[in-house]
Every structure is written in structure tokens, then in C-alpha cells.
Amino acid sequence: MTEPRRVVLLDLDGTLTESGPGIIKCVIKAFEAVDVPVPNDEALQRFIGPAIIDSMKLNGIPPQKLDEAVRVYRHFYGDANVFNDPNEPGRKVPGRLVNSMYEGIPEQLRKMREMGYYLAVCTAKPEYQAIPICEHFHLTDLVDGIYGASKDNSRITKEAVITYALDRIGVDRNAGDRALMVGDRWTDVDGAKLNGLDCLGCGWGYAEPNELREHGAYRVVPFVSELADAVNDYFTERQ
């Protein structure tokens, strides 16, 4: 008889990587392209985490310009080598690589794997964008799967992506399998709850003050160095 699995779903932006600078640069390009005023700095920070199309709707992109704004964003984010690489001065990269991995994340992922956890990236970023980012930072060597939103916008909410990931992984809660979401924004917490999961909040990401607790995060850990032990505490407490 196989042992029940313990699955850890890991958000990407603001949890594993510090992706804000690249996302914001591409958002600005998109607003400029469709001639809509660029949101202020505070509003731009809120683009990190939720699906890009939802954030654009909330920040004044009219319906008739939405498809073009998303197209421009995706072009600069995924294809256009126009931004300076923060990790290699002088090199031009697309927005997705104006990005860096949080210090200590590889060690924490290795530690969780040694503890026997199944690790999967679970992001509202389109899967075709998430995979090359994970490959670039060698995250593909440290996790068991990568699951994201669909390119056609049929699967864009965090709730839908979590449902998709659990299904693809084959999580069987009736057989004793258990799962935990790990993320830095309210969308991670709400998406987890709608799937009957708890969410461990990451205090080093892009959440506003008290955002994670107000939405019902099981716990918020302030430092990357605490991640693996916090995950292990969760599953141990709920045996």
C-alpha cells in the first residue's frame, strides 16, 4: 500500500522569485501602447500576483482595448529583449527575466524534498511563461511539476489553477493525500480556501500589510529560511 502524499503547491512571483520589476516594466509598456494613463506606483505593485487581465480591468483598461493591452504585455514579458538583465549587466532580456530568485529558496526546496514532500509550482502566470522562468532559474530541477494559467484565458484565477494542479498531480484526498498552498498574495489564500486547502503566507513577497492574515492565511512566515520548517510543522500538526 502506498503512503498518502503530502503536496506543497508553491506560488512563483513573490514566493520563489522577486519578479516585480519585470512585471511592472511590461505593464507600463502595455498601458502606454493603448493610450491609457499608467497607474500610480502603489497600484502597479498590486499587479504582482493576480492574473494580468484582471488587474488591467481593475485599473482602467476599457474592454475594447483589453486584448491589445494583454498582447503588448505578453510580447514585452516573454519575447522582447529590451530590458537590462539585473543578473548580467549589459545583457538585454524580456521582462520575465528582469527577475531574481529569493536568496535561500533552493536550499529550502531541497530541504522539503528531503522531507518527502511533492513540490509543484502553482502560478496564475500562464504556464507557457512560467516554464521557461523556472528553467532559467533551475527551479525545474527542484520541483516535481509546474502548473499555471492557460494562454486562452479559460483558466486564469488562482482557484482554477489550484484545481487544475491538484487534478494533474492526481491528489486523492479520500486516500489520505494532503496539500498545502504557499504564496504571498490574497489570491493564493482565497484560491486555496475555495479548493478546501490552507495557505501558508510568505511575508517576504508583495502582500500589503495584514493582507494575508485578513484573508485567512493559516500562518505567515517572515523569512525564507523558515519556509521548510513551517511547511513541516503544518503537516505534522495535522497528522
C-alpha positions in Angstrom: 0.0 0.0 0.0 1.4 3.4 -1.0 1.8 6.2 1.6 -0.5 9.2 1.3 1.2 12.0 -0.5 2.0 15.4 1.0 1.8 18.0 -1.7 3.2 21.6 -1.5 1.9 24.0 -4.1 4.3 26.9 -4.5 3.4 30.3 -6.0 6.1 31.7 -8.3 6.0 35.6 -8.3 6.8 36.9 -4.8 7.3 33.5 -3.3 10.1 31.8 -5.2 11.2 34.8 -7.4 11.3 38.6 -7.0 9.6 39.3 -10.2 8.1 42.7 -9.6 10.5 44.9 -11.6 9.9 43.0 -14.8 6.2 42.7 -14.4 5.8 46.5 -13.7 8.0 47.4 -16.7 5.8 45.4 -19.0 2.6 46.7 -17.5 3.8 50.3 -18.2 4.5 49.4 -21.8 1.0 47.9 -22.2 -0.7 51.0 -20.8 1.3 53.3 -23.0 0.6 51.2 -26.1 -3.2 51.5 -25.7 -3.0 55.2 -24.5 -4.4 54.7 -21.1 -2.9 56.6 -18.1 -0.3 54.4 -16.3 -1.4 53.6 -12.7 0.5 55.1 -9.8 3.3 53.1 -8.1 1.0 51.7 -5.4 -1.4 50.4 -7.9 1.4 49.0 -10.1 2.6 46.9 -7.1 -0.8 45.2 -7.0 -0.3 43.8 -10.5 2.1 41.2 -9.0 0.1 38.1 -8.2 -3.3 38.3 -9.8 -4.0 37.4 -13.4 -2.8 40.2 -15.6 -6.1 40.6 -17.4 -8.0 41.0 -14.1 -5.5 43.7 -12.9 -5.9 45.6 -16.2 -9.7 45.6 -15.9 -9.4 47.0 -12.4 -7.0 49.7 -13.5 -8.9 51.4 -16.3 -8.2 49.4 -19.5 -11.5 49.5 -21.4 -13.0 46.3 -22.8 -12.2 47.3 -26.4 -8.5 47.8 -25.6 -8.1 44.8 -23.3 -6.9 42.2 -25.8 -4.3 44.6 -27.3 -3.0 45.5 -23.8 -2.6 41.9 -22.9 -0.9 41.2 -26.2 1.6 44.0 -25.7 2.2 42.9 -22.1 2.9 39.3 -23.2 5.2 40.5 -26.0 7.4 42.5 -23.7 7.2 40.0 -20.9 8.0 36.9 -23.0 9.7 37.9 -26.2 11.2 41.4 -26.5 14.8 41.6 -25.4 14.7 45.3 -24.4 15.3 45.4 -20.7 18.6 45.3 -18.7 19.3 42.0 -17.1 19.7 42.6 -13.3 21.8 39.5 -13.0 24.1 40.1 -16.0 24.9 43.8 -16.7 24.9 44.7 -20.4 22.6 41.9 -21.5 19.1 42.6 -22.8 16.3 40.3 -21.8 12.5 40.1 -21.8 10.5 41.2 -18.8 10.2 37.7 -17.4 14.0 37.7 -16.8 14.1 41.1 -15.1 13.7 38.9 -12.1 15.8 37.1 -9.4 15.3 34.1 -7.1 15.0 34.9 -3.4 18.1 34.1 -1.5 17.8 30.7 0.2 14.9 29.3 -1.9 16.9 26.5 -3.5 18.1 25.3 -0.1 14.5 25.4 1.3 13.2 23.4 -1.7 15.9 20.8 -1.3 15.1 20.5 2.4 11.4 19.9 1.7 12.2 17.3 -0.9 14.5 15.5 1.6 11.5 15.5 4.0 9.5 13.7 1.4 7.2 16.4 0.0 5.9 16.6 -3.5 6.7 20.1 -4.7 4.8 21.9 -7.5 4.9 25.4 -8.8 1.3 26.7 -9.0 1.0 30.2 -10.5 -1.6 32.4 -12.1 1.1 33.3 -14.7 0.4 31.4 -18.0 2.1 28.1 -17.9 4.0 28.7 -21.2 5.6 31.7 -19.5 6.2 30.0 -16.1 8.1 27.0 -17.5 11.0 29.0 -19.1 11.3 31.1 -16.0 11.6 28.0 -13.9 14.1 26.6 -16.4 16.2 29.8 -16.3 16.5 29.7 -12.5 17.0 25.9 -12.4 13.8 25.5 -10.4 12.7 22.7 -12.7 15.4 20.6 -11.0 14.0 21.3 -7.6 10.2 20.7 -8.1 8.1 17.8 -9.4 5.7 19.8 -11.6 4.9 23.3 -12.9 1.2 24.3 -13.3 -0.1 27.7 -14.5 -2.9 29.6 -16.2 -3.9 28.8 -19.8 -2.9 31.0 -22.7 -6.5 31.4 -23.9 -7.7 32.8 -20.5 -10.0 29.9 -19.9 -8.0 29.1 -16.7 -6.8 32.4 -15.1 -7.8 32.6 -11.5 -5.7 31.1 -8.7 -8.7 28.9 -7.7 -8.8 27.4 -11.2 -5.1 26.9 -11.4 -5.0 25.1 -8.0 -7.9 22.9 -9.1 -6.0 22.1 -12.3 -2.8 21.4 -10.4 -4.4 19.0 -7.9 -6.1 17.2 -10.8 -3.0 16.8 -12.9 -1.0 15.7 -9.9 -3.7 13.2 -9.0 -4.3 14.2 -5.4 -6.8 11.9 -3.9 -7.9 13.3 -0.6 -10.2 10.2 0.0 -7.0 8.1 0.0 -5.4 10.4 2.6 -3.4 12.7 0.3 -3.0 16.2 1.7 -1.9 19.5 0.1 -0.9 23.0 1.2 -0.7 26.2 -0.8 2.3 28.5 -0.2 2.0 32.1 -1.5 2.4 35.8 -0.9 -0.9 37.4 -2.0 -4.6 37.3 -1.1 -5.3 35.4 -4.4 -3.2 32.5 -3.1 -5.2 32.4 0.2 -8.6 32.7 -1.4 -7.8 30.3 -4.2 -6.6 27.7 -1.6 -9.7 28.1 0.6 -12.0 27.7 -2.4 -10.3 24.3 -3.0 -10.6 23.3 0.6 -6.9 23.9 1.3 -5.0 26.0 3.8 -2.4 28.6 2.7 0.9 29.4 4.3 1.7 33.0 3.7 5.1 34.3 2.7 6.0 37.6 4.4 8.9 38.4 2.0 6.7 38.8 -1.1 4.3 41.5 -2.4 1.4 41.4 0.1 0.2 44.7 1.6 0.3 44.9 5.4 -2.0 42.4 7.0 -3.3 41.3 3.6 -2.5 37.6 4.2 -3.9 37.4 7.7 -7.1 39.3 6.8 -7.8 36.8 4.0 -7.3 33.8 6.4 -3.8 32.5 5.8 -3.0 29.6 8.2 0.2 31.3 9.2 2.6 33.9 7.8 6.3 33.2 7.8 8.6 36.3 7.6 11.8 34.8 6.3 12.7 32.4 3.5 14.9 30.5 6.0 11.7 29.4 7.9 9.8 28.0 4.9 10.6 24.3 5.1 10.2 24.0 8.8 6.9 25.9 8.6 5.6 23.5 6.0 6.7 20.5 8.0 5.1 22.0 11.1 1.8 22.3 9.2 1.7 18.7 8.1 3.0 17.3 11.4 0.3 19.2 13.4 -2.4 17.8 11.1 -1.4 14.1 11.1 
